[in-house]
Amino acid sequence: MIETRPLEGVIPVLQTPLAADRSIDVAAIARHIDFLVGKGVGGLWVLGTGSEDMNLSFVKRLEVARAATKANAGRVPLILGAGFFCMEDSLAFMDQTQDLEFDAYHVMPYHPLLSLSRLDWCYRKLAGAAQAPLWMYTSANWARAITPEFIAGLREHPNIAGIKFSTQRTSDMLKVIEMAQRGFQVITAVAVQWVVCLSMGVKAGTTSLAGALPEPLIEIYDLFRAGEHEKALAAQHRLNAFLESLPKGAKSDNFLTGAEEKYILKLRGICEPYMTDYYRELDEGEQRQLEQTLDAFAMLEKAA
């Protein structure tokens, strides 16, 4: 049975800071991780979709992996992304990172048309080859949606440590959360449903929002754990109202909310707001709207 450090609380998806020439900003990665660990996060989800992993070259992903694991230095659990469109790249990435200090790999299978039987084969092949435990990672936004039955068929694999299950289908979410057991963890990934996930028994949740604004999500978690359920629900409503008030243009163009999150990180003095190619940054009007929304909800004021 596999034993890894448990994930509990808020697990930010780490944004990938870039310099003006779109090189990896290694110093900003260290600042970002120090900031998040200082806030009391429960772990780090590195090179996920919110990290723009699918748009980073193999070499840049290696650079991020090395910088993030060095900066974290084992302080909190770190789950490292190894999901490439090409399986050879995933295997090579695992081979070249196995000596770094981290807790497990995660893999999003970026193949939306593969059958579930082939996805089962993919996870078994990767888990069998990995020198560290492997987390499954699913979101119908990026790959074929996997079912609770699919997960049940893999949770006993000796090198599969857990599942990041991202869905708005609460019935499926409940089924998967109930699959958690010793040696198999379940975490969720929808910020607007955080208090709902906690009420269903999940111990941890990831979101890219927490990379820029961990405080409101940690507040919900702390209130819920303290038994202040009505206050936790009120805090969730405030967070959802804030998210609904954000500028919509970049989200419409990018789908990812990285442009908004990186601009918040710029305001916090952590990194510049540059995005990888394909994705655009906020324009000046969107920057002003975001700043006004942050002020209206006192997000950075409360975080100070």
N, C-alpha and C positions, 0 to 999 in steps of 0.2 A: 504493500500500500504506500502510495506516494505521500510524503509529508513536506509541505511548504509553509512558510509563514502565512498566517491567516490575514486576509484583507478585511479591514473593518473601517467603517466611516466613509469619508469622501476621498475618492481616488481620482485626482485630476488627470485628464489626457494632456500631456505636455505639448504645447505649441512648439514649432520649430523656428527659433529666431534666425533671421537672415540679415546679412549686411546689404548695402546698397547694390553690390555686384552680384547678389543672390548666393554668395558663399555662406556656409554655416557660421553663425556667430557663436563661437565656443564660449566666450566670456559671458554672453547673455544666457546661455544654457545654465551655467553655474549660478548666476544671479537668480535665475528663475527657480531653480531647484532649492536654493537656500531660502528664498522667499516662501515657497510652498511648504517646505519642511518646518519652517518657523511658524507657519499658521496652524500646524497640527494636523496635516492631512494624513490619511491612513496608508498611503502608498502612491506610486507613480505609474501611469500607463503611458509608456514611451513608444513612439512611432506607430500611433494609431491613425485612424482616418482624420481625426482632428489635428493631427500633427502634419497633415498633408503627405503622409507616407507614400501614397500611390504616385505622387508627383516628384519624389526624390530619387535620384540615381542610387545605384548600389553603393558607390563610393561615399556619397553624402550620407546615406543611412548608416554606414559604418562609422563615419565621423560623429554623427549624433549619438550612436550607441556608446562609443568610447567616451565622449564628453559627458554624457548623462550618467553613466555608471561611475565614472571617476568623481563627478561632483556629488553624487548621492553617497558614495562610499558605504553602502550598506545601511544607511540610517533608517530608511523605511523600505518596505517591499517594493521592488521595481520589476514590472512585467514588460518585457522587451518585444516589440513587434518584428516578426519575420515573415510577413505575408507579402509575397511577390506574385505577379501574374505567372511568371515562369517558375516551376517547381525547382529547377536547377539552381535558381538564384536563392530561393528559400534555404535549400540544403547548404549552399556555399556560404550564405550569411550565418547560418548556425555554426558551421565549421569555423568561421573566422571570428566569431564572438564568444565561443565557448569558454574562453579563459577570463572573460570579464566578470565583474561582481554584480549579479542580478539574481532574481528568484525564479523566473520562468520566462518562456517565450509565449507570445500570443500570435495567432494567425487568422486573418480574415481571408477566406478564399474568394479572390476577385474573379469569380466565374459564374455569372448569374444564370447561365443556361445549362450547367452541368446537372445531372440527376443527383438525387440524394445518395444513391448507391455509390456514385463516383466521388462525391464529397466524403462519404464514409471512408472510401479507399484512400483519399488524399490525407485525411487526418491520421489514419492509421500508419501510413507511410512516413509522414512527418514526425509523428510521435515516436515511432520506432527508431528513427534516425537521430533525433534530438538528444544532445548530451545534458539537457536540462528539461524539467517538466514543461508540458505544453498546455496552454489554455486555448479552447475553442472561442471563437469570436464571431458573432453573427449580427447582421442588420440587413433587412430587406432593402434598405437604401443602396446597398453596395453589392450584395450577393444574393443567391437564392435563399429564401427564408427557410430555416431549418425548424423542424417540429420538435415538440417535447419527446415524441417517440424516438426520433433520430438521436437526441441527446442521451436518452436512457440506454441506447445501444452502445454508447461510447464511454459512459461515465465510469465503467469498471476497468477501462484500459489502464494498465499499470503505469503509463507515463502521461496520462491526461489528468491535469490538476483541477480543471474547472471550466466554466463557460461564462463569457460576458454575453448576456442575452438582452438585446435591444429590440423592443417591440412596444407598440401601444395596445396590443391585445392582452388585456389583463387576465383573461382566462388562461392563456398559454403561459403568461408570466408566473401566475400562481403555481401552475403545474411544475414549471422548471425550478422555481424557488424551493419547492418541496423536495426536489431531488438532491439538495445539498446534504452531504454526509461527510464523515471523516475521510479525508483524502480527495474530496471533490467539492470545490467551492462554486457558488453561484453569485454573480453580481449583475446589477442592472445598469441602464445607461440612458435614461430619459429624464432630463432635469425637471421638466414640468410635472413629472409623476413621482418625484423623490419621496414625498411623504406617503404616497400610496404604496410604493415599493416597501418602505419601512414597515408599514402596517401589515404587509403580507409576509413579513419575516426576513427580508433580505438584510444581510449584515453590512454590505458595502455597495457603493454605486460609483460609476465613472461618468464623467462628462467633460467636454472641452471647456465649457463655461467655467468650471472650477479651476482651470489653468489660469484664468484671468481674474475671476471673482470667487475665490473659494469660500469667503466669509458667509454669504447667505445660505449656502448649502450646508456648511458646518453648523450654522445656527439651527437649521431645521433638524439636523441629525442630533445635536445636543439636546434640544427641547424634547424631541421624541424619546430619546433614551432616558431623559429625566422624568418621563411620564406626563409632561406638559403637552398633551396631544392637541388640545384646542389652540394653544399658542403655536405649535408646530404647523398646524394647518393654516393659521393666519399668516405665518411667515412664508409658507408656500404660495398662498394667494398673492402676497406682495411681490414675491419673486416672479410669478407668472405675469403679473401686471407690468412689471419692469420689462420683461422679455417682449411682451406684446407691444411696448412703446418704442422699441428699438427701430432704427431705420431699416426699411425693407429692401432697398435697391440692391445692395451687395449680396444679401442672402438670396435674392432672386437670381442674380447672375452666377453666384459661386456655389450655391446650395450649402456649402460649408459656412460656418459663422466665424471663420478664422480672421477675416478682415476686422470685424468688430472686436474680437478678443485681443488681437495684436495691437489695435489702437488703444484699448484699455491698458495693456501691458506697457505701451509707450507712456501713457499718462502716469503710470506707476514707476517709471524710470527703469524698467527691466529690459526692454528691447525695442527695436524700431519696428514699424508696422508693415514691413515688406512681406509680400506673399510670393509663393512660387508661381511660375508661369502657368497659364490657364486661368488663375484666380486673380482678381483685382483688389486693390486697396480701396478704402473709403475715399470718396471725394470730399472736398471742403465742406459742402453742405451736410453731408452725412456725418462728418466729424463733429460739426456744431450740434447736430441733433443728438448724437450720442452723448456729448458732453452735457447737454441740457437734461437728458434723461437720467444720466448718472446723478446730476445735481438734484433733480426733482425727487428722486428716490433715496437721496443721501447715501448712495452706495459706497463711494470712496470715503465720504466723511465718517460713516459708521465703521469702515474698515480701518481707519487710521488709528 
